[in-house]
C-alpha cells in the first residue's frame, strides 16, 4: 500500500478499493477522522463567540454519530439522516468565527456527506472522506501548535499516520467502526484537551449522553454493554427528526433518555423477569429454569448444616455461633420464600458466605468445623445453581460494578419515589419486592453483593415499567417537585436514566 500523507493520496487509495466496500471504507475513514478531533472543537465552544452565540455541539455530534451508524446500518433512512445532519451542521459553520470551530464543522459535515446521498463528481464519498480527514488534520495542527511541546505539524502528522493505519486495517478486513479511535493510545497533545471536553459536556445541560458516547467511541467499547444494542440505540438517535434537533440539546437529551430506558429495561433479568398483564398491572412471569432435583439438593445440603449448628446452639454452645444467628435466619427465610428461584438463592448463599469470611477474620466466629462446613456448602450450592440455570448465569455475567454507596440524600429520595410509582403499577408480590429493593439500595447497610443484585434487578424492572407508561413519567415528575423544570414527560425520563446510569456505571 502506498503511503497516505494527505488528501490526494487518501482519495487515490479509496479509488483502488473494491466497489462493493468503497463507500463503507470512505465513511469509516471520515467518521474516525472527525471523531478523533472532537476534543479540539469542543474546546472551541469555550470561546467567547461560541458562548455569546449559545452554540451547542448537538448538530456536530449528530453528524459524526450518524456517519458512524452508516458503517453498520447502511440503510436509505440512515443515508437520508446523514444528509439532514450535514445541513444542520453546515448552518453552524456559517455562524462560526473561529478557525478551529470552522475546521471541526468541516470535518463533521464531510463525514456526514460521505454517508449521505451525494454521489456527484463534485462530491463523491471518496472526496468527502478525504475532505473530512484533511479538516481533521488541519484542526490537529492548530491544536498542537497551542502546546509548547509540539510544532504545528505534529498534530497533522499524527492524524495522517492514524488514517494510514486505518487503511491498513481495512485492507486486512478489520471492523474499524468498533476499534479504539487511536490505535497506539491517545496522543499527549490531545489527551490534555480531553479534560476540557469532559468538563464542558458535564456542565452544559443536555450533553450527558454525548460524553458517554464519546468515551465509548474513544475506547472502542459498546456504550450499552453489547454491540447489538449499542448500534440499535445510535441508529434510533441518528433518525430523530429535524424538528426535534431544532428544539435544542436538552429536548434531544430527553428523547435519548427514553430510548436508553427502553434498552435498560431489556437487560436480562432471568427469574426476576416481569411483564404487563392485560389488566395493566405488572407481574412476575419467569418460571423456574433449573431442574427441581438440583434446587432441592442444593438447599437441603445447606439446611442440613444449619440444623447441625442449631443443635449445637441448643446444647449450650450458642455463644460460639451468636454472630451467625441473623444469617441462619436469613438463609431459612430465603429458602422458604424462594424455593424455585435459583438466582435469589445463589445471591443469598454468596452473601452469607462473605459474612462468614468477614466474621472469621475479625474473630466474631470461631475456627469451627461446622462454620467451615456451612461456608463450603454455600459456595458449592451457589456454583451448582449458577451452572444449572442458564438464565441465572446470563444475569450474573452481565452485572456491573455499582456506585450505590455514593448516592446522596436527594438521589435516594428520588429512587424511593420512582420505586413507589413502579410498585403502584405492580401486583402485591412484585410491588413488595420493588419496595424492599428500594430500601436495600437507599439504606446503605447492605453488603456489596446485596447492593449489586438489588441494583441490577430494580433498575431493570423499573426501566421496563417506565418505558411502557407515559403516565408514570408524569407522576414521577409531579412527585419530585424539587426537579423544577424537568418534572414531566421526557424531562422525567432524562432524570431517571441519569440516576440509573449513575448507579450502574
C-alpha positions as CSV (number, residue, x, y, z in Angstrom):
1,X,0.0,0.0,0.0
2,X,1.3,3.5,-0.9
3,X,1.9,5.9,1.9
4,X,-1.1,8.1,2.8
5,X,0.0,11.5,3.9
6,X,-2.6,14.0,2.5
7,X,-6.0,14.4,1.0
8,X,-4.8,13.5,-2.5
9,X,-3.1,10.2,-1.5
10,X,-6.1,9.2,0.6
11,X,-8.6,9.8,-2.3
12,X,-6.3,7.8,-4.6
13,X,-6.2,4.9,-2.2
14,X,-10.0,4.9,-1.8
15,X,-10.3,4.7,-5.6
16,X,-8.5,1.4,-5.5
17,X,-10.9,-0.2,-3.1
18,X,-13.5,-2.8,-4.4
19,X,-16.7,-1.1,-5.5
20,X,-18.8,-3.1,-3.0
21,X,-16.8,-1.7,0.0
22,X,-15.6,1.6,-1.3
23,X,-18.4,3.8,0.2
24,X,-18.2,1.9,3.6
25,X,-14.4,2.4,3.7
26,X,-14.7,6.1,2.8
27,X,-17.3,6.6,5.6
28,X,-15.2,4.7,8.1
29,X,-12.2,6.9,7.4
30,X,-14.3,10.1,7.5
31,X,-16.1,9.1,10.7
32,X,-13.0,8.2,12.6
33,X,-11.1,11.3,11.5
34,X,-13.9,13.6,12.6
35,X,-14.4,11.8,15.9
36,X,-10.7,12.0,16.8
37,X,-10.7,15.7,16.8
38,X,-13.8,16.1,18.9
39,X,-11.9,17.4,22.0
40,X,-10.4,20.1,19.9
41,X,-13.6,21.5,18.6
42,X,-15.5,21.1,21.9
43,X,-12.7,23.2,23.5
44,X,-13.5,25.8,20.8
45,X,-17.1,26.1,22.2
46,X,-15.5,27.7,25.2
47,X,-14.5,30.7,23.0
48,X,-16.3,34.0,23.7
49,X,-18.1,34.0,20.4
50,X,-19.4,30.5,20.9
51,X,-20.7,31.3,24.4
52,X,-22.3,34.6,23.3
53,X,-24.0,32.8,20.3
54,X,-25.2,29.9,22.5
55,X,-23.7,27.5,20.1
56,X,-24.2,23.8,21.0
57,X,-22.3,20.8,20.0
58,X,-25.5,18.8,19.2
59,X,-25.5,19.3,15.4
60,X,-21.9,18.2,15.0
61,X,-22.4,15.3,17.4
62,X,-25.4,14.2,15.3
63,X,-23.3,14.4,12.1
64,X,-20.4,12.3,13.5
65,X,-22.7,9.8,15.2
66,X,-24.8,9.3,12.0
67,X,-21.7,8.7,9.8
68,X,-20.6,6.1,12.3
69,X,-24.1,4.4,12.3
70,X,-24.0,4.2,8.5
71,X,-21.0,1.9,8.6
72,X,-23.1,-0.7,10.4
73,X,-26.6,0.2,9.1
74,X,-26.1,1.5,5.5
75,X,-29.9,1.9,5.0
76,X,-31.6,4.6,2.9
77,X,-33.1,6.0,6.2
78,X,-29.6,6.5,7.7
79,X,-28.2,8.0,4.5
80,X,-31.1,10.5,4.5
81,X,-30.4,11.3,8.1
82,X,-26.7,11.8,7.3
83,X,-27.7,14.4,4.7
84,X,-30.1,16.1,7.1
85,X,-27.4,16.3,9.8
86,X,-24.9,17.7,7.4
87,X,-27.3,20.5,6.5
88,X,-27.9,21.2,10.2
89,X,-24.2,21.2,11.0
90,X,-23.4,23.4,8.0
91,X,-25.6,26.1,9.4
92,X,-23.3,26.1,12.4
93,X,-20.3,26.6,10.1
94,X,-22.0,29.8,8.8
95,X,-22.2,31.1,12.3
96,X,-18.6,30.1,13.3
97,X,-16.0,32.9,13.5
98,X,-13.2,30.6,14.9
99,X,-10.8,28.7,12.7
100,X,-10.9,25.7,15.0
101,X,-14.7,25.6,15.0
102,X,-14.8,26.0,11.2
103,X,-12.4,23.2,10.7
104,X,-14.3,21.0,13.2
105,X,-17.6,21.6,11.5
106,X,-16.0,21.0,8.1
107,X,-14.7,17.6,9.3
108,X,-18.1,16.7,10.7
109,X,-20.1,17.8,7.7
110,X,-17.8,15.9,5.3
111,X,-18.1,12.8,7.4
112,X,-21.9,13.0,7.2
113,X,-21.8,13.8,3.5
114,X,-19.6,10.7,2.8
115,X,-22.5,8.7,4.2
116,X,-25.3,10.8,2.7
117,X,-27.0,10.9,-0.7
118,X,-24.1,12.7,-2.5
119,X,-22.7,10.8,-5.5
120,X,-21.8,13.6,-7.9
121,X,-18.4,14.1,-9.4
122,X,-18.2,17.3,-7.3
123,X,-18.5,15.5,-4.0
124,X,-18.2,11.7,-4.1
125,X,-18.0,9.7,-0.9
126,X,-14.2,9.4,-1.5
127,X,-13.7,13.2,-1.8
128,X,-15.9,13.8,1.2
129,X,-13.9,11.4,3.3
130,X,-10.7,13.0,2.1
131,X,-12.0,16.4,3.0
132,X,-13.0,15.2,6.5
133,X,-9.5,13.8,7.0
134,X,-7.9,16.9,5.8
135,X,-10.0,19.2,8.0
136,X,-9.2,16.9,11.0
137,X,-5.5,17.1,10.2
138,X,-5.7,20.9,9.9
139,X,-7.5,21.2,13.2
140,X,-5.0,18.9,14.8
141,X,-2.1,21.1,13.6
142,X,-3.9,24.1,15.0
143,X,-4.4,22.4,18.4
144,X,-0.9,21.0,18.6
145,X,0.5,24.4,17.9
146,X,-1.0,25.6,21.2
147,X,1.3,23.3,23.1
148,X,4.8,24.2,23.9
149,X,5.9,20.6,23.3
150,X,4.7,20.2,19.7
151,X,5.1,22.0,16.5
152,X,2.0,22.7,14.4
153,X,3.0,19.9,12.0
154,X,3.0,17.3,14.8
155,X,-0.8,17.2,15.1
156,X,-1.4,16.9,11.4
157,X,1.2,14.2,11.0
158,X,-0.2,12.1,13.8
159,X,-3.7,12.3,12.3
160,X,-2.5,11.2,8.8
161,X,-0.4,8.4,10.4
162,X,-3.6,7.1,12.2
163,X,-5.6,7.4,9.0
164,X,-2.9,5.3,7.2
165,X,-3.2,2.7,10.0
166,X,-7.0,2.6,9.5
167,X,-6.5,2.0,5.8
168,X,-4.1,-0.9,6.5
169,X,-6.6,-2.3,9.0
170,X,-9.4,-2.1,6.4
171,X,-7.2,-3.9,3.9
172,X,-6.8,-6.7,6.5
173,X,-10.6,-6.9,6.8
174,X,-10.8,-5.5,10.4
175,X,-14.1,-3.9,11.7
176,X,-12.8,-0.4,12.4
177,X,-16.2,1.0,13.5
178,X,-15.7,-0.8,16.8
179,X,-12.0,-0.2,17.2
180,X,-10.4,2.4,19.6
181,X,-10.0,5.8,17.8
182,X,-6.3,5.9,18.5
183,X,-4.6,2.5,17.9
184,X,-1.4,3.4,19.8
185,X,-3.1,5.3,22.6
186,X,-4.4,8.9,22.7
187,X,-1.6,11.4,21.8
188,X,-0.3,13.6,24.6
189,X,-1.3,16.8,22.7
190,X,-5.0,15.7,22.6
191,X,-5.1,14.0,26.0
192,X,-4.8,17.4,27.6
193,X,-7.9,18.6,25.8
194,X,-10.0,15.6,26.9
195,X,-10.3,17.1,30.4
196,X,-11.7,20.3,28.9
197,X,-14.1,18.2,26.8
198,X,-15.4,16.3,29.8
199,X,-15.8,19.4,31.9
200,X,-17.7,21.3,29.1
201,X,-20.0,18.4,28.4
202,X,-20.6,17.7,32.2
203,X,-21.6,21.3,32.9
204,X,-23.5,22.0,29.7
205,X,-27.2,20.9,30.0
206,X,-28.3,18.1,27.7
207,X,-24.8,16.8,26.9
208,X,-24.5,13.9,29.4
209,X,-25.2,11.3,26.7
210,X,-22.7,12.7,24.3
211,X,-19.9,12.5,26.9
212,X,-20.7,8.8,27.5
213,X,-20.9,8.2,23.7
214,X,-17.6,9.8,23.0
215,X,-15.8,7.9,25.9
216,X,-17.1,4.7,24.5
217,X,-16.0,5.5,20.9
218,X,-12.6,6.6,22.1
219,X,-12.1,3.3,23.9
220,X,-13.7,1.1,21.2
221,X,-16.3,-0.2,23.7
222,X,-20.1,-0.6,23.3
223,X,-22.0,2.1,25.1
224,X,-24.7,-0.3,26.3
225,X,-22.6,-3.3,27.2
226,X,-23.0,-5.1,23.9
227,X,-22.6,-4.0,20.3
228,X,-26.0,-5.1,19.0
229,X,-27.9,-2.8,21.4
230,X,-25.2,-0.1,21.0
231,X,-25.8,0.3,17.3
232,X,-29.5,-0.1,17.7
233,X,-29.5,2.9,20.1
234,X,-27.3,5.0,17.9
235,X,-29.4,4.2,14.8
236,X,-32.5,5.4,16.7
237,X,-30.7,8.6,17.7
238,X,-29.5,9.2,14.2
239,X,-33.1,9.0,12.9
240,X,-34.5,11.6,15.3
241,X,-36.5,14.1,13.2
242,X,-35.1,17.6,12.3
243,X,-37.8,19.3,14.2
244,X,-36.6,17.7,17.5
245,X,-33.0,18.6,16.9
246,X,-34.1,22.2,16.3
247,X,-35.7,22.3,19.8
248,X,-32.3,22.2,21.4
249,X,-29.9,19.9,23.2
250,X,-32.0,19.4,26.4
251,X,-35.0,18.3,24.4
252,X,-32.9,15.8,22.4
253,X,-31.4,14.6,25.7
254,X,-34.9,13.8,26.9
255,X,-35.7,11.8,23.8
256,X,-32.4,9.9,24.0
257,X,-33.1,9.1,27.7
258,X,-36.4,7.5,26.8
259,X,-34.5,5.3,24.2
260,X,-31.9,4.4,26.8
261,X,-34.5,3.5,29.4
262,X,-36.0,1.0,26.9
263,X,-32.6,-0.6,26.5
264,X,-32.1,-0.8,30.3
265,X,-35.5,-2.4,30.5
266,X,-34.4,-5.1,28.1
267,X,-31.4,-6.3,30.1
268,X,-31.5,-9.9,31.2
269,X,-33.5,-10.4,34.4
270,X,-33.7,-14.2,34.5
271,X,-36.2,-15.4,37.0
272,X,-36.8,-11.8,38.1
273,X,-38.4,-11.0,34.7
274,X,-41.7,-9.1,34.7
275,X,-44.4,-8.2,32.2
276,X,-47.5,-6.1,32.0
277,X,-50.7,-8.1,32.1
278,X,-54.0,-7.5,30.3
279,X,-55.2,-5.8,33.4
280,X,-52.5,-3.1,33.1
281,X,-50.7,-4.4,36.2
282,X,-47.2,-5.7,36.2
283,X,-46.4,-9.2,37.4
284,X,-43.5,-11.6,37.8
285,X,-43.7,-14.1,35.0
286,X,-40.5,-16.2,34.8
287,X,-40.9,-19.9,35.5
288,X,-38.1,-21.9,37.2
289,X,-35.4,-22.7,34.7
290,X,-33.4,-25.1,36.8
291,X,-34.1,-28.8,37.5
292,X,-36.1,-29.3,40.7
293,X,-33.8,-32.0,41.9
294,X,-30.8,-29.7,41.7
295,X,-32.6,-27.0,43.6
296,X,-33.8,-29.4,46.3
297,X,-30.3,-31.0,46.6
298,X,-28.6,-27.6,46.9
299,X,-31.0,-26.2,49.5
300,X,-31.2,-29.4,51.6
301,X,-27.4,-29.6,51.9
302,X,-27.4,-26.1,53.3
303,X,-30.4,-26.8,55.6
304,X,-28.7,-29.9,57.0
305,X,-25.6,-27.9,58.1
306,X,-27.9,-25.2,59.6
307,X,-29.7,-27.9,61.6
308,X,-26.4,-29.2,63.0
309,X,-25.4,-25.7,64.0
310,X,-28.8,-25.0,65.6
311,X,-28.4,-28.3,67.5
312,X,-25.1,-27.1,68.9
313,X,-26.7,-23.8,69.9
314,X,-29.5,-25.7,71.7
315,X,-26.9,-27.8,73.5
316,X,-25.3,-24.8,75.2
317,X,-22.7,-23.8,72.7
318,X,-24.8,-20.9,71.5
319,X,-22.4,-18.1,72.4
320,X,-19.9,-19.5,69.9
321,X,-22.3,-19.1,67.0
322,X,-24.1,-15.9,68.0
323,X,-22.6,-14.0,65.1
324,X,-24.3,-16.5,62.7
325,X,-27.9,-16.2,64.1
326,X,-29.0,-13.4,61.8
327,X,-27.6,-15.1,58.7
328,X,-29.1,-18.5,59.7
329,X,-32.5,-16.9,59.9
330,X,-31.9,-15.2,56.5
331,X,-30.9,-18.5,54.9
332,X,-34.0,-20.3,56.2
333,X,-36.3,-17.4,55.2
334,X,-34.9,-17.1,51.6
335,X,-35.0,-20.9,51.1
336,X,-38.7,-20.9,52.2
337,X,-39.6,-17.8,50.3
338,X,-37.8,-18.6,47.0
339,X,-37.8,-22.4,46.8
340,X,-37.7,-22.4,43.0
341,X,-35.7,-19.2,42.3
342,X,-32.1,-20.1,41.6
343,X,-30.8,-16.6,41.2
344,X,-32.2,-15.4,44.5
345,X,-30.8,-18.4,46.3
346,X,-27.4,-18.1,44.6
347,X,-27.1,-14.4,45.7
348,X,-28.2,-15.2,49.3
349,X,-25.7,-18.1,49.6
350,X,-22.8,-16.0,48.4
351,X,-23.8,-13.0,50.6
352,X,-23.9,-15.2,53.7
353,X,-20.6,-16.9,52.7
354,X,-19.0,-13.5,52.5
355,X,-20.4,-12.6,56.0
356,X,-18.8,-15.8,57.4
357,X,-15.4,-15.0,55.9
358,X,-15.6,-11.5,57.4
359,X,-16.6,-12.7,60.9
360,X,-13.9,-15.4,60.9
361,X,-11.3,-12.8,60.0
362,X,-12.5,-10.5,62.8
363,X,-12.7,-13.2,65.4
364,X,-16.5,-12.9,65.7
365,X,-16.8,-16.6,64.7
366,X,-14.7,-19.4,66.0
367,X,-12.5,-21.6,63.7
368,X,-15.1,-24.4,64.0
369,X,-15.6,-27.3,61.6
370,X,-19.4,-26.6,61.3
371,X,-18.7,-23.0,60.4
372,X,-16.4,-24.1,57.6
373,X,-18.8,-26.8,56.5
374,X,-21.6,-24.2,56.1
375,X,-19.3,-21.8,54.1
376,X,-18.3,-24.7,51.9
377,X,-21.8,-25.9,51.3
378,X,-23.0,-22.4,50.5
379,X,-20.2,-22.0,47.9
380,X,-20.9,-25.4,46.3
381,X,-24.7,-24.8,46.2
382,X,-24.2,-21.4,44.6
383,X,-21.9,-22.8,42.0
384,X,-24.3,-25.7,41.3
385,X,-27.2,-23.3,40.8
386,X,-25.2,-21.0,38.5
387,X,-24.1,-23.9,36.4
388,X,-27.6,-25.4,36.2
389,X,-29.5,-22.3,35.4
390,X,-28.6,-20.5,32.1
391,X,-30.8,-17.5,32.9
392,X,-29.1,-17.0,36.3
393,X,-25.7,-17.4,34.6
394,X,-26.6,-14.8,32.0
395,X,-27.7,-12.2,34.6
396,X,-24.6,-12.9,36.9
397,X,-22.3,-12.4,33.9
398,X,-23.9,-9.2,32.9
399,X,-23.9,-7.4,36.3
400,X,-21.7,-4.4,36.6
401,X,-19.9,-2.6,39.4
402,X,-22.3,-0.3,41.0
403,X,-21.9,3.1,42.8
404,X,-25.0,2.7,45.1
405,X,-22.9,3.7,48.1
406,X,-22.3,7.1,46.6
407,X,-26.0,8.1,46.3
408,X,-26.7,11.4,48.1
409,X,-29.9,12.0,50.1
410,X,-31.6,13.7,47.2
411,X,-30.9,10.8,44.9
412,X,-32.0,8.3,47.5
413,X,-35.3,10.1,47.9
414,X,-35.8,10.2,44.1
415,X,-35.0,6.5,43.8
416,X,-37.6,5.7,46.5
417,X,-40.2,7.8,44.8
418,X,-39.5,6.1,41.4
419,X,-39.8,2.7,43.1
420,X,-43.0,3.6,44.8
421,X,-44.5,4.8,41.5
422,X,-43.5,1.5,39.9
423,X,-45.0,-0.5,42.9
424,X,-48.3,1.2,42.3
425,X,-48.4,-0.4,38.9
426,X,-47.5,-3.9,40.1
427,X,-49.3,-6.7,41.8
428,X,-48.9,-7.2,45.5
429,X,-45.9,-9.6,45.3
430,X,-43.9,-7.6,42.8
431,X,-44.8,-4.3,44.5
432,X,-43.5,-5.6,47.8
433,X,-40.2,-6.6,46.1
434,X,-39.8,-3.2,44.5
435,X,-40.2,-1.5,47.9
436,X,-37.9,-4.0,49.6
437,X,-35.2,-3.5,46.9
438,X,-35.5,0.3,47.2
439,X,-34.9,0.0,50.9
440,X,-31.8,-2.2,50.3
441,X,-30.4,0.3,47.8
442,X,-31.1,3.5,49.9
443,X,-30.5,2.5,53.5
444,X,-26.8,1.8,53.0
445,X,-26.5,-1.1,55.4
446,X,-26.5,-4.0,52.9
447,X,-23.3,-5.8,51.7
448,X,-21.8,-5.0,48.3
449,X,-23.2,-8.3,46.9
450,X,-26.7,-7.4,48.1
451,X,-26.5,-4.0,46.6
452,X,-25.2,-5.3,43.3
453,X,-28.0,-7.8,42.9
454,X,-30.7,-5.3,44.1
455,X,-29.5,-2.5,41.8
456,X,-29.4,-4.7,38.7
457,X,-32.8,-6.2,39.4
458,X,-34.5,-2.9,40.5
459,X,-33.2,-0.6,37.7
460,X,-34.1,-3.3,35.0
461,X,-37.6,-3.7,36.4
462,X,-38.3,0.0,36.8
463,X,-36.9,0.8,33.4
464,X,-39.2,-1.7,31.9
465,X,-42.3,-0.4,33.7
466,X,-41.4,3.2,33.0
467,X,-40.8,2.6,29.3
468,X,-44.3,1.4,28.8
469,X,-46.1,4.1,30.8
470,X,-46.3,7.8,29.8
471,X,-48.4,8.4,32.9
472,X,-45.6,7.1,35.2
473,X,-43.3,9.8,33.7
474,X,-45.8,12.5,34.7
475,X,-46.4,11.0,38.1
476,X,-42.7,10.8,38.9
477,X,-42.2,14.4,37.7
478,X,-45.1,15.6,39.9
479,X,-43.8,13.7,43.0
480,X,-40.3,15.0,42.5
481,X,-41.3,18.6,42.7
482,X,-37.7,19.7,43.5
483,X,-36.8,18.8,39.9
484,X,-38.0,22.2,38.8
485,X,-38.3,22.4,35.0
486,X,-37.5,18.7,34.5
487,X,-40.8,17.4,36.0
488,X,-42.7,16.0,33.1
489,X,-42.5,13.7,30.1
490,X,-39.1,13.3,28.6
491,X,-37.7,15.5,31.3
492,X,-38.5,12.9,33.9
493,X,-37.1,10.2,31.6
494,X,-33.9,12.2,31.3
495,X,-33.6,12.5,35.1
496,X,-34.3,8.8,35.7
497,X,-31.9,7.5,33.1
498,X,-29.2,9.7,34.6
499,X,-29.9,8.3,38.1
500,X,-30.0,4.7,36.9
501,X,-26.8,5.0,34.8
502,X,-25.1,6.7,37.8
503,X,-25.9,3.5,39.8
504,X,-24.9,1.1,37.1
505,X,-21.6,2.6,35.8
